[in-house]
Amino acid sequence: MLLRENLIVPHDLRVIAYDAIVAGARCHFLREGTIGMQLAQELAVSRATLYRAVDGRDRLLGDVLWSLAERTYAQAPNDASSHGVDAILEISHRSPESNQPAGVR
């Protein structure tokens, strides 16, 4: 009987790079409001390849939301019209709205 070990393939040896998956998933999430099975088709990979590369849907969704927050908070100080505490309040009130998918307000 031949036993096969479960091998973990490093991200740099996979068919599609993890950063490319997150970027595609981010666009998909902003357009659709969720990350669905059609993401694999949009990225031109199988669903099995997609989910093997991301270690699960929950991790992918978390990374997409994190990347949106990072971008928002990196740009926020440049967009603030005030300074100090007022700027912090302005940024904190505006940021959740800027991360919502299209059509959700």
Secondary structure, 3 states (H helix, E strand, C coil): CCCCCCCCCCHHHCCCCHHHHHHHHHHHHHHHCCCCCHHHHHCCCCHHHHHHHHCCHHHHHHHHHHHHHHHHHHHHHHHCCCCHHHHHHHHHHHHHHHCCCCCCC
